[in-house]
Amino acid sequence: MARMQVSGAVHPRFAWVKDVFGEVLATQPDGGAALAVWHGGEWVIDLWGGWADATAHRPWQDDTLVMPYSVTKPFAALCALLLADRGELDLDVPVSTYWPELTAGTTMRQVLAHQSGLVALDEDQPEEAFYDWDLLSGRLAAQEPTWEPGTAHGESALFYGHLVGEVVRRIDGRTLGRFLREEVCAPLGLDFHVGLSDADQRRVADLTGYDEEFRSSMSDDRNPLFQRALNNPPGALEPDVVNGTRWRSAEIPAVNGHGTARAVAGMYVALQQGSLLSEGMLDQARRVHASGPDQVLGGDHAWGLGFALDPDGYGMGGLGGSFGWWSEVGQYALGYVTSHIGDHARGDRLENAIREVLDLPPV
């Protein structure tokens, strides 16, 4: 395997983080990654390195795109929050007000806070369902929720984007991917996409690392609901599927956004600068709406409207190790995306290096 190179720019104050980034890359057997950090009104870190394929033939570039799994969810949520901010969507009326076929008595606020109970489908679905928006939306519309909406919470791993996106489509007429592109990403220059064009597909890094260790981590000691939530329809954890052109061109907005680290961090910068939502709507999104045991993920989690929350700030991590975050304590936005599927130890190491420079306690 050829040695992984690090490219990009870093503020002198954060020079040490570049060394740590290089060390993190060296721990990966293949693939690559990118890291972007905004602090004090400027980009202080914008680094990338490694390879965009498993054979070390395509070097990672500044515009290489990667699928960061659930890091996509806040981008999807933003589409609904924008409509609510404009008075076109009421977060507290039944979703069936806009989507009459939906039988679950949930509100959009509950959907955004992972309280809808629509986390798994009772009937087995084919992989084909991912590529047929109307089919999968129809299955969700008829599905009885796993719990009464609002009484518990659990991440809607595969369906969050369809639940949000179908309401966006019913109100606005555009698909979520198109709405996101035209209302959020293009105006702000964020290189993040749900549903890739043929031209953009050439910039995508292949995801690697789906080995037995990874598969064991997805099955050992996991509750049955977790398995149902991630594996029906099948394919979201299969490299032959997620690295395929059909998957990349589809709109599966819970998981299949594709973007750069700078785009992920840039979304949080835009939120903090008031370029996306009103102050009141952002405050709602960052407020705890659900906390305690997550029925799907297990363990305790706190959710705002589209964002995971903790005492430090808000954001979202994705299966495989990517994440985006705004630190209220440190006043920085961070985007880390990786093509080698693994745990979050790599990202934690990088964030702790940043926090050490800022004289902050570790995460």
C-alpha positions as CSV (number, residue, x, y, z in Angstrom):
1,M,0.0,0.0,0.0
2,A,1.4,3.4,-1.0
3,R,2.0,5.9,1.8
4,M,-0.9,8.3,2.6
5,Q,-0.1,11.9,1.9
6,V,-1.6,14.9,3.8
7,S,-2.6,18.0,1.8
8,G,-4.4,21.2,2.6
9,A,-3.9,24.2,4.9
10,V,-3.7,24.7,8.6
11,H,-3.4,27.8,10.8
12,P,0.1,27.8,12.5
13,R,-1.6,27.6,15.9
14,F,-3.1,24.3,14.9
15,A,-0.1,22.9,13.1
16,W,0.1,20.0,15.6
17,V,-3.3,18.8,14.5
18,K,-1.9,18.2,11.0
19,D,0.6,15.7,12.5
20,V,-2.2,14.0,14.4
21,F,-4.3,13.8,11.2
22,G,-1.4,12.1,9.4
23,E,-1.1,9.6,12.3
24,V,-4.8,8.9,12.1
25,L,-4.6,8.3,8.4
26,A,-1.7,5.9,8.9
27,T,-3.8,3.8,11.2
28,Q,-6.2,3.1,8.3
29,P,-5.3,0.1,6.1
30,D,-6.8,1.9,3.1
31,G,-9.1,4.7,2.0
32,G,-8.7,8.3,3.1
33,A,-10.2,11.2,5.1
34,A,-10.7,14.9,5.4
35,L,-10.9,17.3,8.3
36,A,-12.2,20.9,8.3
37,V,-12.5,23.2,11.3
38,W,-13.8,26.8,11.6
39,H,-13.0,28.9,14.6
40,G,-12.7,32.6,15.4
41,G,-14.2,33.7,12.1
42,E,-12.0,31.7,9.8
43,W,-11.1,28.2,8.5
44,V,-8.2,27.1,10.7
45,I,-7.9,23.6,9.4
46,D,-8.7,22.2,5.9
47,L,-6.9,18.9,5.4
48,W,-7.3,15.8,3.3
49,G,-5.3,12.8,2.6
50,G,-5.1,9.1,1.6
51,W,-6.9,7.5,-1.2
52,A,-10.3,7.6,-2.8
53,D,-10.2,3.9,-3.6
54,A,-9.0,0.7,-2.0
55,T,-6.2,0.1,-4.6
56,A,-4.3,3.4,-3.9
57,H,-4.7,4.6,-7.5
58,R,-6.9,7.7,-6.9
59,P,-5.4,10.3,-4.4
60,W,-7.9,12.1,-2.2
61,Q,-8.5,15.6,-3.5
62,D,-9.9,18.7,-2.0
63,D,-13.2,18.1,-3.7
64,T,-13.4,14.3,-3.1
65,L,-16.9,13.4,-1.9
66,V,-17.7,10.7,0.6
67,M,-20.9,9.2,2.1
68,P,-20.9,9.9,5.8
69,Y,-24.1,7.9,6.6
70,S,-26.2,9.7,9.3
71,V,-24.2,12.9,9.1
72,T,-26.8,13.4,6.3
73,K,-29.7,13.6,8.7
74,P,-29.3,17.2,9.8
75,F,-29.1,18.3,6.2
76,A,-32.5,16.5,5.6
77,A,-33.9,18.1,8.8
78,L,-32.9,21.5,7.6
79,C,-35.3,21.3,4.7
80,A,-38.3,20.8,7.1
81,L,-37.0,23.5,9.5
82,L,-36.7,26.0,6.6
83,L,-40.3,25.3,5.6
84,A,-41.4,25.7,9.2
85,D,-39.4,29.0,9.5
86,R,-41.2,30.3,6.4
87,G,-44.6,29.4,7.9
88,E,-45.3,26.7,5.3
89,L,-45.0,23.7,7.7
90,D,-46.5,23.5,11.2
91,L,-44.3,21.2,13.2
92,D,-47.0,20.4,15.7
93,V,-50.0,19.3,13.6
94,P,-50.3,15.6,12.4
95,V,-48.0,14.8,9.5
96,S,-51.1,13.5,7.8
97,T,-52.2,17.1,7.4
98,Y,-49.6,17.2,4.5
99,W,-49.3,13.5,3.8
100,P,-52.9,12.1,4.2
101,E,-51.8,8.5,3.5
102,L,-49.6,8.4,6.6
103,T,-51.5,6.4,9.3
104,A,-49.1,6.9,12.2
105,G,-50.3,9.8,14.4
106,T,-47.0,11.6,14.5
107,T,-46.1,15.3,14.2
108,M,-43.1,16.6,12.2
109,R,-41.6,17.8,15.5
110,Q,-41.7,14.1,16.7
111,V,-40.3,12.9,13.4
112,L,-37.4,15.4,13.6
113,A,-36.7,14.3,17.2
114,H,-36.8,10.6,16.4
115,Q,-40.0,10.1,18.4
116,S,-42.3,9.0,15.6
117,G,-41.8,5.2,16.2
118,L,-41.4,4.7,12.4
119,V,-38.1,3.0,12.7
120,A,-38.6,-0.5,11.1
121,L,-40.9,-2.1,8.6
122,D,-42.8,-5.3,9.5
123,E,-42.7,-6.8,6.0
124,D,-39.4,-7.7,4.4
125,Q,-38.5,-5.3,1.5
126,P,-36.2,-5.8,-1.4
127,E,-33.1,-3.6,-2.0
128,E,-35.1,-2.2,-4.9
129,A,-37.2,-0.3,-2.4
130,F,-34.3,2.1,-1.9
131,Y,-34.5,3.2,-5.5
132,D,-38.3,3.7,-5.6
133,W,-39.3,6.7,-3.5
134,D,-43.0,6.1,-3.9
135,L,-42.8,2.5,-2.9
136,L,-40.8,3.0,0.3
137,S,-42.9,6.1,1.2
138,G,-46.0,4.0,0.7
139,R,-44.7,1.3,3.0
140,L,-43.9,3.9,5.7
141,A,-47.4,5.4,5.3
142,A,-49.0,2.1,6.1
143,Q,-46.6,1.0,8.8
144,E,-47.8,0.9,12.4
145,P,-45.3,2.7,14.6
146,T,-43.2,0.6,17.0
147,W,-44.3,2.8,19.9
148,E,-46.9,5.5,20.2
149,P,-45.4,8.7,18.7
150,G,-44.0,11.0,21.4
151,T,-43.8,8.3,24.2
152,A,-40.3,7.1,23.4
153,H,-37.4,7.8,21.0
154,G,-35.1,5.9,18.7
155,E,-33.1,6.8,15.7
156,S,-35.0,6.2,12.4
157,A,-31.8,4.9,10.8
158,L,-33.0,4.3,7.2
159,F,-36.3,6.2,7.0
160,Y,-35.7,9.6,8.6
161,G,-35.1,11.2,5.2
162,H,-38.2,9.7,3.6
163,L,-40.4,10.8,6.5
164,V,-39.0,14.4,6.2
165,G,-38.6,14.3,2.4
166,E,-42.2,13.2,1.6
167,V,-43.6,16.1,3.6
168,V,-41.2,18.5,1.8
169,R,-42.4,17.2,-1.5
170,R,-46.1,17.4,-0.6
171,I,-45.6,21.1,0.5
172,D,-43.1,22.4,-2.0
173,G,-43.2,20.0,-4.9
174,R,-39.5,19.4,-5.0
175,T,-37.7,16.3,-3.9
176,L,-35.6,16.7,-0.7
177,G,-32.4,16.4,-2.7
178,R,-33.4,19.2,-5.1
179,F,-34.8,21.4,-2.3
180,L,-31.5,20.9,-0.3
181,R,-29.4,21.8,-3.4
182,E,-31.4,24.8,-4.4
183,E,-32.3,26.3,-1.0
184,V,-29.3,25.4,1.1
185,C,-26.2,24.0,-0.5
186,A,-25.9,25.9,-3.7
187,P,-26.6,29.4,-2.2
188,L,-24.0,28.7,0.6
189,G,-21.5,27.0,-1.6
190,L,-21.7,23.7,0.4
191,D,-20.4,20.8,-1.6
192,F,-22.9,18.3,-0.2
193,H,-25.5,16.4,-2.2
194,V,-28.4,13.9,-1.8
195,G,-28.7,12.3,-5.2
196,L,-25.5,12.6,-7.2
197,S,-25.2,13.7,-10.8
198,D,-23.2,11.7,-13.3
199,A,-20.4,14.3,-13.1
200,D,-20.3,14.3,-9.3
201,Q,-20.1,10.5,-9.2
202,R,-16.6,10.7,-10.6
203,R,-15.5,12.5,-7.4
204,V,-16.7,10.0,-4.9
205,A,-14.5,7.9,-2.6
206,D,-15.3,4.2,-2.3
207,L,-16.2,3.1,1.1
208,T,-14.0,0.3,2.5
209,G,-13.6,-1.7,5.8
210,Y,-16.7,-3.8,5.7
211,D,-14.8,-6.8,7.3
212,E,-15.9,-9.4,9.8
213,E,-14.9,-7.1,12.7
214,F,-17.3,-4.4,11.4
215,R,-20.1,-6.9,10.8
216,S,-19.7,-8.3,14.3
217,S,-19.9,-4.8,15.7
218,M,-23.2,-4.4,13.9
219,S,-24.7,-7.7,15.3
220,D,-23.0,-8.6,18.6
221,D,-25.1,-7.6,21.6
222,R,-27.4,-5.5,19.4
223,N,-31.2,-5.6,20.1
224,P,-33.5,-7.1,17.5
225,L,-35.0,-3.7,16.7
226,F,-31.5,-2.3,15.7
227,Q,-31.1,-5.2,13.3
228,R,-34.5,-4.6,11.7
229,A,-34.0,-0.9,11.5
230,L,-30.7,-1.2,9.6
231,N,-31.3,-4.2,7.5
232,N,-34.7,-3.9,6.0
233,P,-34.5,-3.1,3.1
234,P,-31.1,-4.7,2.8
235,G,-28.0,-3.2,1.3
236,A,-27.1,-0.1,3.4
237,L,-24.2,-2.0,5.0
238,E,-23.0,-3.7,1.8
239,P,-20.1,-2.2,-0.1
240,D,-21.3,-3.5,-3.5
241,V,-24.5,-1.5,-2.9
242,V,-23.3,1.7,-1.4
243,N,-20.4,2.1,-3.8
244,G,-22.7,1.6,-6.8
245,T,-23.8,4.3,-9.1
246,R,-27.5,3.5,-8.6
247,W,-27.2,4.0,-4.8
248,R,-25.3,7.2,-5.2
249,S,-27.7,8.7,-7.7
250,A,-30.8,7.8,-5.5
251,E,-32.3,10.0,-2.8
252,I,-32.0,8.1,0.5
253,P,-31.7,11.2,2.7
254,A,-31.3,9.4,6.0
255,V,-27.9,8.1,5.0
256,N,-26.7,8.7,1.4
257,G,-25.7,12.3,1.3
258,H,-22.2,12.8,-0.2
259,G,-20.0,15.7,0.7
260,T,-16.7,17.1,1.8
261,A,-15.6,17.8,5.4
262,R,-15.7,21.5,4.7
263,A,-19.3,21.2,3.5
264,V,-20.3,19.4,6.7
265,A,-18.6,21.9,9.0
266,G,-19.8,24.8,6.7
267,M,-23.4,23.9,7.4
268,Y,-22.9,24.4,11.1
269,V,-21.1,27.7,10.4
270,A,-24.0,28.9,8.4
271,L,-26.4,27.9,11.2
272,Q,-24.4,29.9,13.8
273,Q,-24.1,32.9,11.5
274,G,-27.9,33.0,10.9
275,S,-27.6,32.2,7.2
276,L,-30.0,29.3,7.3
277,L,-32.6,29.6,10.1
278,S,-34.0,32.3,12.3
279,E,-32.6,32.6,15.8
280,G,-35.9,31.3,17.2
281,M,-35.9,28.2,15.0
282,L,-32.3,27.4,15.6
283,D,-33.0,27.6,19.4
284,Q,-35.8,25.1,18.9
285,A,-33.5,22.8,16.9
286,R,-30.8,22.9,19.6
287,R,-33.2,22.3,22.5
288,V,-33.6,18.8,24.0
289,H,-36.9,17.3,22.8
290,A,-36.1,13.7,23.7
291,S,-33.6,12.1,26.1
292,G,-32.9,8.9,27.8
293,P,-32.7,5.3,26.4
294,D,-32.7,5.1,22.6
295,Q,-35.0,2.2,21.6
296,V,-32.9,1.5,18.5
297,L,-29.3,2.4,19.3
298,G,-29.4,1.5,22.9
299,G,-27.8,3.6,25.6
300,D,-28.9,7.1,26.5
301,H,-29.2,9.8,23.8
302,A,-30.6,13.3,23.6
303,W,-32.2,14.6,20.4
304,G,-33.1,18.1,19.2
305,L,-34.8,18.7,15.9
306,G,-32.5,16.9,13.5
307,F,-29.4,17.0,15.8
308,A,-27.9,14.9,18.5
309,L,-27.2,17.0,21.6
310,D,-24.7,16.9,24.5
311,P,-23.5,19.5,27.0
312,D,-20.8,20.6,24.6
313,G,-23.0,21.3,21.6
314,Y,-24.9,19.8,18.7
315,G,-24.3,17.8,15.5
316,M,-24.4,14.3,14.2
317,G,-22.2,11.3,13.8
318,G,-22.5,8.6,11.2
319,L,-21.9,4.9,11.0
320,G,-18.3,4.4,10.1
321,G,-16.7,7.3,11.9
322,S,-17.7,10.5,10.1
323,F,-19.3,13.4,12.0
324,G,-20.2,17.0,12.0
325,W,-20.4,19.2,15.1
326,W,-20.8,22.7,16.5
327,S,-19.1,23.1,19.9
328,E,-20.8,25.7,22.0
329,V,-18.1,25.4,24.5
330,G,-15.2,25.8,22.1
331,Q,-17.1,27.9,19.5
332,Y,-15.8,25.8,16.6
333,A,-17.4,23.9,13.7
334,L,-15.9,20.6,12.8
335,G,-16.4,18.2,9.9
336,Y,-14.6,14.9,9.6
337,V,-15.3,12.4,6.9
338,T,-13.6,9.1,6.3
339,S,-14.0,6.4,3.6
340,H,-12.7,3.6,5.8
341,I,-15.5,2.3,7.9
342,G,-14.6,2.1,11.6
343,D,-15.4,3.4,15.0
344,H,-15.3,7.1,16.2
345,A,-12.0,6.8,18.0
346,R,-10.2,8.5,15.1
347,G,-12.5,11.5,15.1
348,D,-12.3,11.7,18.9
349,R,-8.6,11.8,18.7
350,L,-8.6,14.6,16.2
351,E,-11.2,16.6,18.1
352,N,-9.2,16.2,21.3
353,A,-6.1,17.5,19.6
354,I,-8.1,20.6,18.5
355,R,-9.5,21.0,22.0
356,E,-6.0,20.8,23.5
357,V,-4.9,23.7,21.3
358,L,-7.9,25.6,22.6
359,D,-7.2,24.6,26.2
360,L,-10.5,22.8,26.5
361,P,-11.3,19.5,28.3
362,P,-11.4,16.4,26.0
363,V,-14.6,15.1,24.6
